[in-house]
Amino acid sequence: MTKLNWTSPGDLPLQAPQPDVPLKVQARGAELYRDPLLNKGSGFTPQERVLLGLDGLLPSRVNTMAQQARRVHMTLDRLRDPFDKYLELSALQDRNEQLFYRVLCDQLKQLMPVIYTPTVGKATREFSHVFRRGRGVWITPDHRGRVADVLRNATQGRPVKLIVATDNESILGIGDQGAGGMAIAIGKLSLYCAAAGIHPAYTLPVSLDVGTDSASLLEDEIYLGWPARRLRGEAYDALVEEFVTAVCEVFPGALLQWEDFRKDNASRLLDRYRDRLPSFNDDIQGTGAVCLAGVLTGLMGCGAELAEQRAVVLGAGAAGLGITRQLAGAIRDAGGDDYPVAVLDSRGLLVGDNFRDEYKVELAWPTEVSVARGFGEQAGADLLEVVQKFRPTILVGVAGQPGAFTEAVVKAMAENTQRPIIMPLSNPTDYAEARPEEILRWTEGRALVATGSPFADVVMDGRRHLIGQGNNVFIFPGLGLGALLSEARQVSDGMIAAAARTLADVVRQESLGESRLYPRVAWLRQSTRAVATAVMRTAVAEGLSPPLDEADIERRLDAAHWEPEYPPYEAG
């Protein structure tokens, strides 16, 4: 049971512990050593060992955190399989979180693909086969009527301010992974702590484990999730309602990030609860914002006007919805066409209003627009036809259809504009709609390319083409941090747009003269702070938070920022 003596002072929503201020701890001996938030391993000083009941429980010599981190790096260097590295890092996180974050922050570029996409995709699939220790909270239908008690018991008074919750149904591009989706929530919060400097004691991953429709999981005798088909309809809604009510009761003021819900539930729950508590859906709003940021960066680099752009989005799930909202809204606001984005699902171009999924009406062209553009009254035109007739300048893939951006499609894009922006954003790597080297070869090096998972830069004709990663990590940590520190009662569209535009500005300032659409991962902490600052300013300007001047914003950012260093301990 973690008991910490630091909480947020009255006027500060988040307060990180300071490395030079003693931390009072109540745990003793083995209990302290087993608490990952407090454990220092071989880093406990001789005085702390005597005072806190650890004397004789550890080898004699004391290691600094730097020495401990070096030992971890040596272990990771011996491992070749990224999934083995993931398991090693997960084990470290489960025994010593302070050291875990020191290692992660020191090698964020190398380790981000290990703790998150693409490796986390395998972690969700293999979750029940490699499970070692519980982390976070699982809410199942068996908890109906006592969800608030479950949250209280799981956190024991810990000052939770940030929750990532998933129902596990739409994990990356690989679908329903049942209880394995918890790996996604854990990974996202790890990136919050590394990028935004939020202390892990403030965070809570949650799996709304309402079952799975995956026959292979249900037939697996060691599957750990709730062993039934997925809860649907009114029963599902009632459990989510009880969960949100419990969050508001047990963790007042906490920010809730919805993660990897199925497309219809993602949109519906976002709209239902965004006014009830500060919340956003990363698949819809985070993905939309990061895509818009990449587009804005590309346009700044080639001197094109936003109002003149047309986009095609392949994929009509939660990500496609968010991207379409952001791109269409930005182009319209700049004076462009009323319907500047064409969206395709697995059946082709969306037209009209006759859809089983109601949200697709928002994505579809009205029939008269489709007719005027030469597509007729019926939906279903394929990607190549849409690119040839609509003549887009931007092509985005979030359908999880590897190879969907064929040579013919990409060459047609290159005929529409001198510098096409082409973004195969599907995750993990094997699901990308095309590979960067293919896109550049088919466009004779003219395309501006970004991907969802990390790809190496491409050298062509003696020129290095920088392949940016359109990863939501460039948006959600700053968006969440800004919403928390501003104490915004809602995460507004304006706050999300501010995040996107600020990210584009960061890339422009960092990468002058380069064809990069997203920042280097090494800049993640700086870009996150810039995004958080813009989000806080927007929340204040829109009247969604208490009045804050620039000095207040900086003070809150400084007070919340945590560096993984061992503070001295004293008996509590």
C-alpha positions, 0 to 999 in steps of 0.5 A: 500500500503506497502512502506518500506525504506529498499532495497538491497544495491548495492552488496547484492541481499537480505537485511533483516531489522534489529530489532534495525534500525528504519523503516520509514513508510509512512502509517498512522492510519487505513491504517497502521493498515490494512497493514499486512507487517507493522501492529504490533497490540497491539505491537505499542509503545505509541510513535508510536501510536501518531506519526503514527496516531494510538492514540485511535485506539488500547487498552491502554496497549502495548504487546510485541511480545512474549505476542502476540504470547502467545495469539495466541498459547492459541487460537490454543490450543483451536482448535482441527481440524487442518483445523480450526487452518489453518484458524486461522493462515491464518487470522493472516497472513492476519493482522500481518505477523511479528507475524504470522512468530514469531508463526510459527518459535516458533512451526515449528514442530507442525505447519508445518503440519497445514500450509502445507501438509497434511492440505493444501490439504483441504485448496485447496479444500475448498478455495472458501468456506472459502475465506476471503481476497485476497493474491498474484496475480491471472493472468487469460486469461482476463489479456492478453496483460496487465500482466506486469501492473497487476504485477506492480499494485499488488506489488506497487514497493515492491522489489519482489525477489521470486515468486511461481507460479502454474496453479493449475492443479496438486495439491498434489495427488488430481488433478485440484483444480482451484483457490484453488491452490493459497493455495499451493503457499502461503504455500510454500512461508510461508515455505521459510520465516520460513526456509530460513529467507527471509523477506515476502516483497520479496515474491509473490504467483501467480496463473495462473488461466486459468480455471478448468476442474473440473465439481464440481467447475464449477457448484459451484455458489460460486467458485471464479476462472476463470469460464471456462474450462482450457485454452490449447494449443497455447493460454495457452502457450502464456499466460505463455510466457507473464507472464514470460516476465512480471516477467523478466521486472517487477522483474529483477533477481527474482527467479521463482519456478514452482509449481503443473503443470500437468506432461507434462506442468511441464517438458515442461515449465521447459525446455523452461524457465530455461535459460531465468530466474533463475527458477526450478520446485519443483515437478520435481527437488525438489522432485527428490533431496529430494528423492536422499538425503533420499536414500544417507542417508539410504545407508550411514547408512547401509554401502551399495554402491550407484553403486549397487542399483536398484530402482522402482518408482511407478508414472510417473508424474512430481515427478516420472520424477524428482526422476528418473532423480536424482536416475538414474543419481547418480547411473550411475555416481557412476559406476552403471547400465545404466538403474538402475530405473524401472518406472511404471505408471497406466498401469504398467512398461514403455517400449519402445518409444510409449507414448502420453506423450513424456517425458515418453520416458525418463523414459521407458526402451528401448525394448532390456533392457526389453527383456534382463531382462525377461519382454518381448517387451511389457509394462505393467508389474505390480508392484509385477512382477517388484519387483520380477524380477528386484530385486530393493533395493529402492521402491518409491511411488508418484502415489497417490494410497493408498495401492499400496505397498501391503504386497506381494510387500513389502515382495518381497522387503525384499527378495532382500536386508537386508535393503530395502529403502521404501518411500511412498511419495504421499500426503496428508496422505490418499494417501500414498502407505502404512503406515509405521507400515505396511511396518515395520511389513512386513519386520520384522523391517528391512526397512528404511522408509520415507513418504511424509506426517508426520507419527508418529514413530513406536515402534516394539519389543521394538525398536523405528523406526524413520519415516522421512518425505521426504518433499521438504521443506528440499530442496527448501528453501535452493535451492531458497535462494542459487540461489538468494544470488549467483545471479545465472543466472540459477538453474543448475542440479549441484546446485540441486545435491549439495543440495541433497548431503548436506542434506544427510550430515546434516542428517548423522551428526545430527542423528548418530546411528539413522535410520533417513532418513531426519532431524528433523523439528527443524533442518530446519533452520540449514539444509536450511543454509547448503543447501544454502551454497552448492548451492552458492558454486556450482553456483560459481564453475560452472560460473553461478554467480559472483565470491564469496569467503567463506567470501562473501557467509557468509556475504550474508547469514547473511545479508539476514537472517530475524528474526520475530521481530518488528523494531522501526517505524518512520514517512517516 
